[in-house]
Amino acid sequence: MDDVFKINRKLSINFFSLNAQAVLAEVLKQAYATRSDNMNIPHLFMRVFGFSHLNIFAKGQSLKADLKQLFMQFQQLFYQENSPEFPNLFLHCEFLPDQVTGLIRDATTRLLDARLRPSRKIMMRQNWDQLLFLHWTCDPAEVRKRLPAGLTVDSFGGEAHIGVVGFQMNKVRPASLSALPWLSYFNELNVRVYVRDASGEPGVYFLSLDCDRWPAVKIARTCFGLPYEHAKMSHMQVGEGWEMNCLRTGQAHSARYAWNALTPPIAAEPGSLLFHLAERYNFFTMKSGRLMRGQVHHTPYQVSLAHLTTYSELPIEWDGFPITGHAPALAHCCNGVSVEAFALLPAYA
């Protein structure tokens, strides 16, 4: 469990019109949902999430004093019943003006709209299995200077994120055909950032996509304009967890990952940071000098907190993006989804 404490160092909760009691209730609910059998709730409240910082984005100036009082009472109560190592809680309240909360609500609506299945013809079907989602906060300026014209950084609470997402791609085939042995089964590891086009449509922009099937690399580059790279990869179950390795052609060292699910799978709550990062059904790419938008459709991810034992920032470094030198801020995993993919459309630039 100690590795979990190091990985999950910060929890952000967004409230727009709730009182301090509701905030505390939500924190306790999230702690309860991720408890283990041998940990009591107060102890887990402070340790599983590693609350060295608790950021609460709230609306209403009167909430700050109420929150501080409640958390001080909570801390004093359980300090008496638990270890003297029970840490001090640093509480930071940031009050969002009406126009900012309105923008967040609008962003959530746009992400929910992107979930809807398009009416146009399906081009491909595939399964994405045993996904690992890792995210680091990053400098928005570093993202911005890598984006083509027409895209802007899609931040959350003023923070930009870069993600490393790895998974098995199974039964990949044109919509009208059956899956083929070998060719329809491979691994992928992509590096992505979060963006919007000129119309406000949310999606991802890929810095790279590593894949261990050279025909898939060629097809994706030609048909979708995506920056696929050929790599030697493995993705396998080890005990109750999973391991994934990726060595991009031309690189000297492998990116290695090992994880297991820590909590039962649930869908991300609309308006949450996890929802902002995971629920992305559009991607943007440059093809023949034009900004294009691709779209996929699948049921919402059912995600679990991931306990990481091995991780790497090498794919980010391979793409020339500055690395942080520390564990990801967020680590999640998902058993998988069945995916429909649709043809590219011109994006609003």
C-alpha positions as CSV (number, residue, x, y, z in Angstrom):
1,M,0.0,0.0,0.0
2,D,2.9,2.4,0.5
3,D,3.4,2.9,-3.2
4,V,-0.3,4.0,-3.5
5,F,0.3,6.7,-0.9
6,K,3.2,8.1,-3.0
7,I,1.3,8.0,-6.2
8,N,-2.0,9.6,-5.2
9,R,-0.8,12.7,-3.5
10,K,-3.6,15.1,-4.3
11,L,-7.4,14.9,-4.6
12,S,-9.4,17.7,-6.3
13,I,-13.1,18.0,-5.7
14,N,-15.3,20.4,-7.6
15,F,-18.4,21.9,-6.0
16,F,-20.4,24.8,-7.3
17,S,-23.2,25.4,-4.7
18,L,-22.7,22.9,-1.9
19,N,-22.0,23.6,1.8
20,A,-19.0,22.4,3.8
21,Q,-20.9,19.4,5.2
22,A,-21.5,18.2,1.6
23,V,-17.8,18.6,0.8
24,L,-16.7,16.5,3.8
25,A,-19.4,13.9,3.0
26,E,-18.0,13.6,-0.5
27,V,-14.5,13.1,0.7
28,L,-15.6,10.4,3.1
29,K,-17.6,8.7,0.4
30,Q,-14.6,8.5,-1.9
31,A,-12.4,7.2,0.9
32,Y,-15.0,4.6,1.8
33,A,-15.3,3.5,-1.8
34,T,-11.6,2.7,-1.9
35,R,-11.1,1.2,1.5
36,S,-9.5,-2.1,2.1
37,D,-10.7,-4.7,4.6
38,N,-7.9,-4.1,7.1
39,M,-8.1,-0.3,7.1
40,N,-10.6,1.8,9.0
41,I,-12.2,4.7,7.2
42,P,-10.5,7.6,9.1
43,H,-7.1,6.1,8.6
44,L,-7.7,5.5,5.0
45,F,-9.2,9.0,4.6
46,M,-5.8,10.5,5.2
47,R,-3.5,7.7,3.9
48,V,-4.8,6.0,0.8
49,F,-5.2,9.3,-1.0
50,G,-2.2,10.7,0.8
51,F,-3.8,14.0,1.5
52,S,-0.8,16.2,1.9
53,H,-2.9,18.7,-0.1
54,L,-6.6,18.8,-0.6
55,N,-7.7,21.2,-3.2
56,I,-11.3,22.2,-3.1
57,F,-12.7,24.4,-5.9
58,A,-15.8,26.0,-4.4
59,K,-18.2,28.7,-5.1
60,G,-19.2,31.0,-2.2
61,Q,-16.9,33.0,0.2
62,S,-18.6,31.7,3.3
63,L,-17.6,28.1,2.5
64,K,-13.9,28.7,3.4
65,A,-14.4,29.3,7.1
66,D,-16.9,26.4,7.4
67,L,-14.5,24.0,5.7
68,K,-11.6,24.9,7.9
69,Q,-13.6,24.5,11.0
70,L,-15.0,21.1,9.9
71,F,-11.7,19.7,8.9
72,M,-10.0,20.9,12.1
73,Q,-12.7,19.2,14.1
74,F,-12.4,16.0,12.0
75,Q,-8.6,16.0,12.3
76,Q,-8.7,16.5,16.1
77,L,-11.3,13.8,16.6
78,F,-9.4,11.1,14.8
79,Y,-5.9,12.2,15.8
80,Q,-6.9,11.0,19.3
81,E,-7.9,7.6,18.0
82,N,-5.1,6.9,15.5
83,S,-1.4,6.9,15.1
84,P,0.6,10.1,16.1
85,E,1.9,9.9,12.5
86,F,-1.6,11.1,11.4
87,P,-0.5,14.0,9.1
88,N,-1.6,17.6,9.3
89,L,-4.1,18.5,6.6
90,F,-3.2,21.5,4.4
91,L,-6.5,22.8,3.1
92,H,-6.5,25.2,0.1
93,C,-9.8,26.7,-1.0
94,E,-10.0,28.3,-4.4
95,F,-13.2,30.2,-5.2
96,L,-14.3,30.1,-8.8
97,P,-16.3,33.0,-10.2
98,D,-19.6,32.4,-12.0
99,Q,-18.1,32.6,-15.4
100,V,-15.5,29.9,-14.7
101,T,-18.1,27.5,-13.2
102,G,-20.2,28.2,-16.3
103,L,-17.2,27.2,-18.5
104,I,-16.7,24.0,-16.6
105,R,-20.4,23.1,-16.9
106,D,-20.2,23.9,-20.6
107,A,-17.1,21.7,-21.0
108,T,-18.8,18.8,-19.3
109,T,-21.9,19.2,-21.6
110,R,-19.6,19.1,-24.7
111,L,-17.9,15.9,-23.4
112,L,-21.3,14.3,-22.8
113,D,-22.5,15.3,-26.3
114,A,-19.4,13.6,-27.8
115,R,-20.6,10.3,-26.2
116,L,-23.5,10.2,-28.6
117,R,-23.1,7.7,-31.4
118,P,-22.7,9.4,-34.8
119,S,-25.3,8.6,-37.4
120,R,-22.7,8.3,-40.2
121,K,-21.2,5.1,-41.5
122,I,-19.0,3.0,-39.2
123,M,-15.5,2.5,-40.7
124,M,-13.9,0.1,-38.2
125,R,-14.6,-2.1,-35.2
126,Q,-12.2,-3.0,-32.5
127,N,-11.8,-3.9,-28.8
128,W,-9.6,-1.9,-26.4
129,D,-8.7,-4.2,-23.5
130,Q,-6.8,-3.9,-20.3
131,L,-6.2,-0.2,-20.5
132,L,-3.8,1.8,-18.3
133,F,-4.2,5.5,-17.9
134,L,-1.4,7.6,-16.5
135,H,-1.5,11.4,-16.2
136,W,0.9,14.1,-15.2
137,T,0.2,17.8,-14.9
138,C,2.3,19.8,-17.3
139,D,3.0,23.3,-18.5
140,P,0.2,24.5,-20.8
141,A,2.8,26.5,-22.8
142,E,4.7,23.2,-23.6
143,V,1.5,21.7,-25.0
144,R,0.5,24.9,-26.9
145,K,3.7,25.1,-28.9
146,R,3.2,21.5,-30.2
147,L,-0.4,22.0,-31.4
148,P,-1.3,22.7,-35.0
149,A,-3.2,25.9,-35.8
150,G,-6.9,25.6,-34.8
151,L,-6.3,23.7,-31.6
152,T,-6.1,25.1,-28.0
153,V,-5.2,23.5,-24.7
154,D,-8.2,22.1,-22.8
155,S,-7.3,22.6,-19.2
156,F,-9.1,21.7,-16.0
157,G,-9.0,24.0,-13.0
158,G,-6.2,25.9,-14.7
159,E,-4.0,22.8,-15.1
160,A,-3.0,21.0,-18.3
161,H,-2.3,17.3,-18.4
162,I,-0.3,14.9,-20.5
163,G,-1.4,11.2,-20.6
164,V,0.3,7.9,-21.4
165,V,-2.3,5.3,-22.3
166,G,-1.5,1.7,-23.0
167,F,-3.8,-1.2,-24.0
168,Q,-4.4,-4.3,-26.1
169,M,-6.1,-3.7,-29.5
170,N,-8.1,-6.8,-30.3
171,K,-10.3,-7.8,-33.2
172,V,-9.3,-4.7,-35.2
173,R,-11.0,-4.9,-38.6
174,P,-13.1,-3.0,-41.2
175,A,-16.7,-2.8,-40.0
176,S,-17.9,-5.2,-42.7
177,L,-15.2,-7.9,-42.2
178,S,-14.2,-10.4,-39.5
179,A,-11.0,-10.1,-37.5
180,L,-7.9,-11.8,-38.9
181,P,-5.3,-13.8,-37.0
182,W,-2.2,-11.8,-36.1
183,L,-3.1,-8.7,-38.1
184,S,-6.1,-7.8,-36.0
185,Y,-4.4,-8.2,-32.6
186,F,-1.6,-5.9,-31.3
187,N,-0.6,-3.5,-28.6
188,E,-0.6,0.2,-28.4
189,L,0.9,2.9,-26.1
190,N,0.0,6.5,-26.9
191,V,1.1,9.9,-25.5
192,R,-1.7,12.4,-25.7
193,V,-2.7,15.9,-24.6
194,Y,-6.1,17.4,-24.2
195,V,-7.4,20.0,-26.7
196,R,-10.3,21.8,-28.3
197,D,-10.9,23.0,-31.8
198,A,-12.1,26.5,-32.8
199,S,-15.7,25.5,-32.2
200,G,-15.0,24.3,-28.7
201,E,-15.2,20.6,-29.6
202,P,-13.1,18.6,-27.0
203,G,-10.7,15.8,-28.0
204,V,-7.2,14.5,-27.8
205,Y,-4.1,15.3,-29.8
206,F,-1.6,12.5,-30.0
207,L,2.1,13.2,-29.7
208,S,2.8,9.6,-30.6
209,L,1.3,6.2,-30.8
210,D,3.6,3.1,-30.4
211,C,2.4,-0.1,-32.0
212,D,3.9,-3.6,-32.5
213,R,2.2,-4.4,-35.9
214,W,4.0,-2.6,-38.8
215,P,1.0,-3.0,-41.2
216,A,-1.2,-1.2,-38.6
217,V,1.4,1.6,-38.3
218,K,1.4,2.1,-42.0
219,I,-2.4,2.0,-42.4
220,A,-2.9,4.5,-39.5
221,R,-0.3,6.9,-40.8
222,T,-1.7,6.7,-44.4
223,C,-5.4,6.7,-43.7
224,F,-5.6,8.8,-40.5
225,G,-2.5,10.9,-40.5
226,L,-1.7,9.7,-37.0
227,P,1.9,9.7,-35.7
228,Y,2.3,6.0,-35.2
229,E,5.7,4.5,-34.4
230,H,6.7,0.9,-34.7
231,A,7.9,-0.7,-31.5
232,K,8.5,-4.0,-29.8
233,M,5.8,-4.4,-27.2
234,S,4.4,-6.9,-24.7
235,H,1.2,-6.7,-22.6
236,M,0.4,-9.7,-20.3
237,Q,-1.2,-10.7,-17.1
238,V,1.1,-11.5,-14.3
239,G,-0.7,-12.9,-11.2
240,E,-3.5,-10.6,-10.4
241,G,-1.9,-7.6,-12.2
242,W,-0.6,-6.6,-15.6
243,E,2.7,-5.8,-17.2
244,M,3.4,-3.8,-20.3
245,N,6.7,-3.1,-22.0
246,C,7.4,-0.8,-25.0
247,L,10.7,-0.3,-26.9
248,R,10.3,2.2,-29.8
249,T,12.4,1.5,-32.9
250,G,15.6,3.5,-32.6
251,Q,15.5,3.9,-28.8
252,A,17.9,2.2,-26.4
253,H,15.6,1.5,-23.4
254,S,12.2,0.1,-22.8
255,A,9.3,1.8,-21.1
256,R,8.0,-0.6,-18.5
257,Y,4.7,-0.6,-16.5
258,A,3.2,-2.9,-13.9
259,W,-0.1,-2.4,-12.1
260,N,-3.2,-3.9,-10.6
261,A,-6.6,-2.6,-9.9
262,L,-7.0,-1.1,-6.5
263,T,-10.8,-0.4,-6.4
264,P,-14.0,-1.7,-8.1
265,P,-14.6,-0.3,-11.6
266,I,-16.9,2.7,-11.8
267,A,-17.8,5.3,-14.5
268,A,-16.2,8.7,-14.0
269,E,-18.5,11.3,-12.5
270,P,-19.4,14.1,-15.0
271,G,-17.6,17.3,-14.1
272,S,-14.7,15.5,-12.4
273,L,-11.1,15.6,-13.4
274,L,-11.2,11.9,-14.3
275,F,-14.2,12.5,-16.5
276,H,-12.3,15.4,-18.2
277,L,-9.4,13.1,-19.0
278,A,-11.0,9.7,-19.7
279,E,-14.2,10.6,-21.5
280,R,-12.7,11.6,-24.9
281,Y,-14.4,10.4,-28.0
282,N,-12.7,12.8,-30.5
283,F,-9.1,13.0,-31.7
284,F,-7.6,15.6,-34.0
285,T,-4.9,15.0,-36.6
286,M,-3.3,16.8,-39.5
287,K,-3.9,15.1,-42.9
288,S,-2.8,16.5,-46.2
289,G,-2.2,19.9,-44.5
290,R,-5.7,20.1,-43.0
291,L,-6.9,19.7,-39.4
292,M,-9.3,16.8,-39.2
293,R,-11.4,15.2,-36.5
294,G,-11.8,11.5,-35.9
295,Q,-14.5,10.0,-33.6
296,V,-15.1,6.8,-31.8
297,H,-18.0,5.5,-29.9
298,H,-18.1,3.1,-26.9
299,T,-19.8,2.7,-23.6
300,P,-18.2,4.9,-20.8
301,Y,-15.1,3.5,-19.3
302,Q,-15.5,1.6,-16.1
303,V,-12.3,2.6,-14.3
304,S,-10.4,1.6,-11.2
305,L,-7.7,3.3,-9.3
306,A,-4.4,1.6,-10.3
307,H,-1.7,0.5,-7.9
308,L,1.5,1.1,-9.9
309,T,4.7,-0.8,-9.1
310,T,6.5,0.2,-12.2
311,Y,6.1,3.2,-14.5
312,S,8.0,5.2,-17.1
313,E,8.1,8.7,-18.6
314,L,10.2,7.5,-21.5
315,P,7.5,7.7,-24.2
316,I,7.0,11.4,-23.2
317,E,10.7,11.9,-23.4
318,W,10.9,10.2,-26.8
319,D,8.5,12.8,-28.0
320,G,10.7,15.7,-26.9
321,F,8.3,16.7,-24.1
322,P,9.7,17.8,-20.8
323,I,9.4,15.0,-18.1
324,T,8.6,15.6,-14.5
325,G,10.8,13.0,-12.8
326,H,8.1,11.9,-10.5
327,A,5.2,9.4,-10.4
328,P,2.0,10.3,-12.3
329,A,-0.6,12.4,-10.5
330,L,-3.3,10.0,-11.6
331,A,-3.2,6.3,-12.3
332,H,-6.3,4.3,-13.5
333,C,-7.0,1.1,-15.3
334,C,-10.0,-0.4,-17.1
335,N,-10.9,-3.9,-18.3
336,G,-11.9,-2.7,-21.7
337,V,-14.5,-1.5,-24.2
338,S,-15.9,-2.4,-27.6
339,V,-15.2,0.4,-30.1
340,E,-16.8,1.7,-33.3
341,A,-14.6,4.1,-35.3
342,F,-15.9,6.6,-37.9
343,A,-14.3,8.4,-40.8
344,L,-12.4,11.6,-40.5
345,L,-14.2,15.0,-40.8
346,P,-12.8,18.5,-41.3
347,A,-12.3,20.1,-37.9
348,Y,-13.1,23.7,-37.1
349,A,-9.9,25.6,-37.3
